Amino acid sequence: MDKSEQEYYYATLSGGLRVVMHHRPGSVAEHCGVAVRAGSRDESPEHYGLAHFVEHTIFKGTLRRRAWHILNRMERVGGELNAYTTKEETVVYTTYPAGYMERAIDLVADLVENSQFPTTEIDRERQVVADEIDSYLDIPSEGIFDDFDELMFAGSPLAHPILGSRESIERLTSDVCRRYLDTFYRPDNMVLFYSGPEKPDRVIRVAERCFSSGKRQIPATTTGMSTPKAIPTVPPRADVVREIGSHQAHTVLGTRIHDMYSPERYATALLTNILGGPGMNSLLNVALRERRGLVYTVDASTALLSDAGLFTIYYGCDADDVERCRRIVEGIIERQATDLMTPRRLEEARRQYIGQLTLASTNTEQRALNMARATLLRGRVIPSAENLEAIRAITPAALRDAAASLTPLSRLTLM
């Protein structure tokens, strides 16, 4: 096992499973789980929602444990068992008081290797997921992002909602879930992660004992799985308004951008923070809320994938103010795309962004999840010093170019 990049440690188990560890001596909490390189883009149209459904039902019974035993395994020592699904990865993990590392790794290994998806549990959880799908219909400010993805990734597996639809989840059976697990939850397609006070060597010994030494074979029948990934084409500019009868009008403006590996990602991230980050002094918040009182919420964000990216701005306002807000937003971005930021203003923006990242790094759970995703998709965790160096190297011209790449913006409004 090699020590690399300060406090991060990397190893590979005898069965081929990669491991990344963050050693935090003295910590009273631990985080442990498995990140899988499979998400909603790995589904076929007849089984949309499968990755998320497996994430839900992986806790419903294994060869060794029933659902009740899984539910209580970490909770009875004060921990929590959790999971989430994105377009490109699924993460199953637990957070718990320090001292239960063996219990955690044993449970996680059992879940990802031995889940059986009992039919009775599948049928019960199907209704839970259906209710989750319906809940998005009641929250347009969240559901609009799925609709915008459909516009911007049309014709590719990235376009459909992660949750799927009521119709598609009705087609998900125990056999379909098991085939998905066998196809994607393989050692060479996963990363085990641990963050806590246990020494890395001990974590590896326990992991070797809990995870099987043989690699899972890909089943001959892979019905429900998508074909190899293809980079989605960039769509023409869209301008869509849909009547849904909501009290408030919800708008997303956005465009396709570079992927997560692009050197431009640092300038884009800083620009996004300047435009609509969490600070109340963001340009969009000042222009739309503080000065004019047109919105309650406005923010900018990016979603960077392995082969594509998306920049979005969301705001909710009165229907009569939708176009006015749009003109203000587009004007702000156009100014960023034509005018060079002064060195003093750039330094202030850098300092604010770096401060936010510093505070975020104190959240050990999120840091563990970021560590897992970075190792899964990049092969390593990028050290803080490397990120800071890249942020400090951003020039006014780089910010201007990043802003220029955001125009023209597509629009989707639900009202």
N, C-alpha and C positions, 0 to 999 in steps of 0.2 A: 504494500500500500504506500502510495506516495503522498507527501504533503505538498499542497500547491496553493498559491495565492493566499498567503497569510493563514487565516483560521479555517479555510475550507479544505476538506480532505476528499480524495476520490479513490475509488477502488472498483474492481469488477469481480463478482462472485464466480465460483467455478461453473455455474450454470449459464453464465453470460449476462447476468443482471448487473447493470451499472449502479453504483452507490455514490451519493454525495452527502457529506456530513459537515455540519457547522458545530464545532466544539465550543461550548459556552460554559466554562467551569463556574460552578456556584449558582447556576440558574435553577430556579424552583419550578420551571415548567419545561416540558419537552414537546416536540412536534415530530411526528413520524408518519410516513405515507408512501404511496406509489403514484408516480405520474406516468400516464400512458399516452403515447403519441397516436391518438385516435379520437376523433370528435365527429361533429355532425356532417362534416364534408366527406366522411368515409361511409356514408349511408347511400343506399339506392333509393330511388323515388318511392317504391312501394313500402319502404320501411323508414321513412323520415321520422326522426325522434328516437331512433334505436339507441344511439350512444347515450343520450340522457336517460332513457328508460332503463338501460343496463346499470347506469350509475345509481338509480333509485333502487333497483331490485337486487343488486349485488349483496345487499344486507339481509336478504330474506331467507337465507339458508345455505349451508355448505355441507360437504360430506361429514363434517365433524360437529357442526352447530346448527341449531334451529334459530329462527329469527329472534326469539326472545333472548336467547343466550348471547347472540351478537349484539343486540340492543343494550344489554346490561354489562357487557364485558369491560368497557372503559368507563361507562357512566357510574358504576358502583365504586370506583376509586376516585370519582370527582372529575373524570375526563369527558370529552365529547368526541363523537364519531361523525365525520362529515365527508362531503364529496361535492364536486362541481364538474360541469361539462362546458367546453367551449367549442368553437368550430374545428379546432385542431388538436385538442388534448382533453383528457379526463383525469381528474385527481381524486384519489381516495385517501383520506388521512385522518389522524386523530391528534388531539391536543389534550394533555393530561399532566397531573403533578409529577414532578421528577421522581424517579425510582421505579417506574413501571415499563421500562424500555422493552424487556423481554415479552411482556404481556402484549404490548402494542405491536411489535414486529410479528409475533405469532399470529395475531388476529388479522393484520393486514395481509400477510402471506396466505392465510386461509381464504380470505375473501377473493383475492385476485386469481388464485389457483384452483379453488374448489367450489365456487358458487354453483348451485344447482337450479335456481330459479323455479321453485315449486309452483305448479299450476294455480293452486288456490291463492298463493301469495301474489302471483302475477296478476290474476283477475282483480284482486283487491287493490293493488297499487295502480292498476290502469285507471281506475276512477280518480285516484289522488292526482295523477298526472293530468287527467282530463280537466279537473278543477283548476289545476295550475295554469293550463292553457287558457281556460275561460277567464281567469283572473287578469290576464294581460289585456283582454278586451275591455275590462273595466278601468284600465289605467293607460289611456292613450299616450301619455308622456313616456311610457316605457315601450309599449307595443309599436310605436312609430319607428323605432330603430330597426325592428325586424322588417317592417314594410320598406324602409329605406334600403336595407341590405338587398331586398328582392330587386329593387331598381338598379342598384350599383353592381350587383354580381349576377345579373340575369343570365341564365343559360349555363350556370356552373353550380356545383354542389355547395357553394358558399351562400347561395341565395335563400335557401329555405330556413325557417325558424329552427333553432336548436331543439325546441320542445316538440316539433312535429305538429300534427293536427289530430283531432279526435278520430278521424278516419284512419290515419296511418297507424296510430298506436293500437287500434283494434286488431291490426294484423300481426302484432308482436306476440309471439308465443315463447314458451320455455325453450323450444328447440332453436328458434331464431336467436334468442339471447345467448344460449350456450355456444352457438357457432360464432357469434360475434366475440365472445370472451376468448374462445380458442384461437380465433384469427388474429386478434390485436393485443390481447393481454399476454404477450410473450416476453421472455427475458430480454431479447434483443430489441424490443419495442417499448421498454419501460425503464424508469429510474426509481430506485428506492432512495428516499431522503430521510435524514434524521438531523434534528437540531436540539441540542441540550448538553447537559454536563457529562454524559457518559463518554469515556475515551473511545476514539474511533476503532481501535483494535478490538475492543469488546463488542462494539456494534457489529462489526464484520463477523465475528465468531457466532453471534446469535443469529444473524441473517443467514449465514451458511447453513445453520441447523434448521431454520424455519422454512427457507425456500428450497424447492426441489432442485436437484442437481441437473436433471435432464431438461432440455428445451422442449416446450410444448410444440407439437406438430401442427402445422396448418391443416385444417380439415379439407377433404377433397371437395366438399360442397360448401360454397361460400355465398349462398343466396342471401341477399340483404346487404351485401357489401358493395361499395362503389368500385368503379374501374380506377386505374392509376390516376393520380391527381394531374390536372392540366391547369396551367395559369389562365384564369378567367380573362376574357377580353374586356377592354375598357369600353363602357357604353357611351352613347352620345349624351349630351347634357339633357337632363330631365327637368320638367317643370310641371308638377302634379298637385292638384288640389282635390281633396275628397271630402264629401259631406258625410259626417258621422253623427251629427246632432249633438255635439259636445258643447258645454257651456263656454269653454275656453278654446281658442285656436292653438294648435300645436304645430310647430314647424321645425324641420331639420333641413339645414343647408349643408352640403358637403361635396366631396369629390374623392376620386381614387388617387392614392399616393403610393409612395415606394413601400417596399417590404421591410421586415424587421432587421435585415442584415445590411441595409443601405447606410453608407457613411453619412447621408443626409439626415438620418434619424435624430441626431442631436440638435441640429438647428430647428427641425420641425417641432421637436418636443419643447424647446425653449419658446418658440413662436406661439405654440398652442397655449402655453402657460401665460404668456403675455396677453394673448387675445381673450381667453376665457378660462383661465385656471381657477383654482379654489380661492385665490385672494380677492377680496372685495375691490381691490384697485385694478382688476383686469380691465382692459380697454372696453370690452363689450358690456361688462356690468356697470361701469361708470357711465357709458353712453346711453344704455337702454334703461337702466334702473335708477341710478343715482341722479342723473341730470334730468331725465324725462319722465320717469315713473311709468314706463310702458310695459315692463315685465316684472314678474316676481323672480323668475329663474332664467338665467342664460349661462351656458357653459360651452366650452370647446373641448374636444377630445380626439384621440387617434386610436385606431385599432390596427396594429401591425401584425400581419400573418407571415408565414414563411415565404410566400410568393406574391403577396399583394398587401395593400394597406388602404385604410379609409380614414379621412378627416371629416369630422362632423361638428356642426354648431347647432345646439338646440335652444329654442326659446318658446315660451308660452305667453300669449297675450290676448287681448280682445280681438275679435275678428276684424274690426275696423282698422286695427293697427298693424296687421300682418305685413302689408306691403311697405309701410313706413319703416318698420323694424328691419325688413329685408334690405332696404336701400341704405340704412345706416350701417348694417353689418358689412355689406359689400363695399361701401365707401371706406370703412376702416381697413379692410384687407387690401384694397387697391392702394391706399396710402402707404401701407407697409411694403407693398410690392414696388413702389416707385421711389420712396424717400428713404435715404440711408439713416438709420438710427444713430444718434450721437453716441460717442464713446461713453459718456457719463451715464446716459440712459441705459445703454447696453450693460454696463457694469452693475447698475442697480437691479436690472432684470435678472442677471446672472446670480447675484447675491440672494435675491428672493427665492429663485428656483433651487439653488443649492441648499438654502436653509430648509425649504420644504422637504427636499430629499433626505436631509439629515434627520429631521423629525420623523419622517416615515420609516427610517431605518430602525427606529426604536421599537417598532411593532414586530416582535419576534415571529409571530405566526405568519404574517404577510411576507416577512423576509424569507422564511423557510419555503413558502410556496413559490416565491420568485426564484429562489435558488434551484428548486426542482425544475421549474419551467425552463430556466436558462440552461441547465445541464441537459435536459431533454432535447431542446431545440437548437442549442448552440454548442453543446459539448462541454461547456464550462460556465462558471459564474464570472461575470466581468467585474474585476475588483473596483472598489469605490474610487481609488486613486486614478484608474484609467478613465472612468466616467467623468470625474471632475476635470481631468486634463482636457478631455474632449469638449466639455461645456465651456471651459475657459478659453478654448481655441476658437470658439464661434466668433465670426466677424460680422460687422454690419452688412456687408455684401452677402454673406451666407444667409442671414435672416431675410434680406430682401428677396433673394432667389427662392427661399422657401415659401414666402408669401406669394410670389409670382406663380409658383406651381399649384396654388390652391384655386386659381381662377381658370375658367368660369365655374361657378358653383351650381350644382343641381339643387332642386328644391322639392320637398314633399310637405304639404300642409294638410292636417286633419282638422276639420272644423264643423 
